């Protein structure tokens, strides 16, 4: 039986207040409204965090960027993006000063030679996807935390492809 978006999102983010906060955060990112904080999705594996990140990448297309934690190397790539996903990258790979600067919308110097050196001032909204709650107060205080506590009895390897079939419905849900 095919999983619907409504079934998935209510299972993945069971808390209605957190689910609505997630919807509004993504709506802001999609429409170009700057979010004041990052969004931190956390919970044990196989609970839908990466499915959500992949769905959102499909929705935002080229205005999305996925990073596995090497933010300092990715700075030139995020210019002009609306949403940036950091997937399980807070475990020692992230330069927290840069991450906090992006969340705070502080101008960040991008190293380069000649005309390629510049200051990043156009920032994406950040969604961090983690299995455990990070122990970094700077990131936590700058993030809205979404708990994704459920683990499926039997993982559905087709879940993402099933949900992508209803991408227009999902986008409408975010933009409502």
C-alpha positions as CSV (number, residue, x, y, z in Angstrom):
1,X,0.0,0.0,0.0
2,X,1.3,3.4,-1.0
3,X,2.2,5.9,1.8
4,X,0.5,9.3,1.5
5,X,2.2,12.6,2.4
6,X,-0.3,13.1,5.2
7,X,0.4,9.7,6.7
8,X,4.1,10.2,6.4
9,X,4.4,13.7,7.8
10,X,2.1,13.0,10.7
11,X,4.1,9.9,11.6
12,X,7.5,11.5,11.0
13,X,6.7,14.7,13.0
14,X,4.0,13.6,15.4
15,X,3.9,16.9,17.4
16,X,1.4,19.2,15.6
17,X,3.2,22.4,16.8
18,X,6.6,21.1,15.5
19,X,5.0,20.0,12.3
20,X,3.5,23.4,11.7
21,X,6.7,25.1,12.6
22,X,8.5,22.9,10.0
23,X,5.9,23.7,7.4
24,X,6.2,27.5,7.9
25,X,10.1,27.3,8.0
26,X,10.1,25.5,4.6
27,X,7.5,27.8,3.2
28,X,9.7,30.7,4.1
29,X,12.7,29.1,2.5
30,X,10.8,28.2,-0.7
31,X,9.4,31.7,-1.0
32,X,12.7,33.5,-0.2
33,X,11.7,34.8,3.3
34,X,14.7,34.7,5.5
35,X,14.4,32.4,8.6
36,X,15.9,33.7,11.8
37,X,17.1,30.3,13.0
38,X,18.2,27.0,11.6
39,X,15.9,24.0,11.7
40,X,17.3,20.9,13.4
41,X,15.6,17.6,12.5
42,X,16.8,14.9,14.9
43,X,16.0,11.3,15.7
44,X,17.5,7.8,15.3
45,X,18.0,6.4,11.8
46,X,15.4,5.2,9.4
47,X,12.8,7.7,10.6
48,X,12.3,10.0,7.6
49,X,14.8,12.8,8.1
50,X,16.7,12.1,4.9
51,X,13.4,11.4,3.0
52,X,12.3,14.9,4.0
53,X,15.6,16.4,2.9
54,X,15.4,14.6,-0.4
55,X,11.8,15.7,-1.0
56,X,12.7,19.3,-0.2
57,X,15.6,19.1,-2.7
58,X,13.2,17.9,-5.3
59,X,10.8,20.8,-4.5
60,X,13.4,23.6,-4.5
61,X,15.4,22.2,-7.3
62,X,18.6,24.1,-8.0
63,X,17.9,26.6,-5.3
64,X,18.7,23.9,-2.8
65,X,22.1,22.6,-1.7
66,X,23.1,19.5,0.3
67,X,26.3,19.5,2.4
68,X,27.7,16.7,4.4
69,X,29.5,19.1,6.7
70,X,32.3,20.7,4.8
71,X,30.7,24.1,5.0
72,X,33.9,26.1,4.6
73,X,34.6,24.4,1.3
74,X,31.0,24.9,0.2
75,X,30.6,28.6,0.8
76,X,31.0,29.6,-2.9
77,X,28.4,27.0,-3.9
78,X,25.6,28.2,-1.6
79,X,25.4,31.7,-3.0
80,X,21.9,32.2,-4.4
81,X,20.5,29.1,-2.8
82,X,17.3,29.3,-0.7
83,X,17.8,26.2,1.5
84,X,20.9,24.3,2.6
85,X,20.7,20.8,4.1
86,X,23.5,19.6,6.4
87,X,23.1,15.9,6.6
88,X,24.8,14.2,9.6
89,X,27.6,16.7,9.4
90,X,27.8,18.1,12.9
91,X,30.0,15.2,14.1
92,X,33.4,16.9,13.8
93,X,33.3,18.1,10.2
94,X,31.6,21.5,10.5
95,X,33.3,24.8,11.2
96,X,30.9,26.1,13.8
97,X,32.0,29.7,13.5
98,X,31.0,29.6,9.8
99,X,27.7,27.8,10.5
100,X,26.8,30.2,13.2
101,X,27.7,33.1,10.9
102,X,25.4,31.7,8.2
103,X,22.5,31.2,10.7
104,X,23.1,34.7,12.1
105,X,23.3,36.2,8.6
106,X,26.7,37.7,9.3
107,X,28.8,38.7,6.3
108,X,31.4,35.9,5.7
109,X,34.5,36.4,3.7
110,X,35.0,33.8,0.9
111,X,38.6,33.2,0.1
112,X,39.6,33.5,-3.5
113,X,42.0,35.1,-5.8
114,X,41.4,38.5,-7.4
115,X,37.8,38.9,-8.5
116,X,36.9,35.6,-6.9
117,X,37.4,36.9,-3.4
118,X,34.1,38.2,-2.0
119,X,31.9,38.5,1.0
120,X,28.8,36.2,1.3
121,X,25.8,38.2,2.3
122,X,22.9,36.3,0.7
123,X,22.2,33.4,3.0
124,X,20.1,30.3,2.6
125,X,17.9,28.8,5.3
126,X,19.6,25.9,7.0
127,X,18.1,22.5,7.8
128,X,20.4,20.3,9.8
129,X,19.6,16.5,9.8
130,X,21.1,14.6,12.7
131,X,20.7,11.2,14.5
132,X,21.6,12.7,17.9
133,X,21.1,16.2,19.4
134,X,24.4,18.0,19.0
135,X,26.2,19.2,22.1
136,X,27.1,22.6,20.7
137,X,25.2,25.4,22.5
138,X,25.9,27.9,19.7
139,X,24.1,25.8,17.1
140,X,21.3,24.7,19.5
141,X,20.5,28.2,20.6
142,X,20.3,29.2,16.9
143,X,18.0,26.3,15.9
144,X,14.4,25.4,16.1
145,X,14.5,21.7,17.1
146,X,12.1,19.1,15.6
147,X,12.0,15.7,17.3
148,X,11.4,12.8,14.9
149,X,11.0,10.0,17.5
150,X,9.4,7.2,15.4
151,X,11.1,4.2,13.9
152,X,9.2,2.2,11.4
153,X,8.4,-1.5,12.2
154,X,9.4,-2.3,8.6
155,X,11.3,0.3,6.6
156,X,9.8,1.1,3.2
157,X,12.7,1.4,0.7
158,X,10.2,2.8,-1.9
159,X,9.0,5.6,0.4
160,X,10.9,8.4,-1.3
161,X,9.8,7.4,-4.8
162,X,6.2,6.9,-3.6
163,X,6.1,10.4,-2.1
164,X,7.8,12.0,-5.1
165,X,4.9,10.9,-7.2
166,X,2.8,13.4,-5.1
167,X,5.3,16.3,-5.2
168,X,2.7,18.9,-6.2
169,X,0.5,17.9,-3.3
170,X,3.5,18.1,-0.9
171,X,4.5,21.6,-2.3
172,X,0.9,22.8,-1.8
173,X,1.0,21.6,1.8
174,X,4.2,23.6,2.5
175,X,2.8,26.7,0.7
176,X,-0.7,26.6,2.4
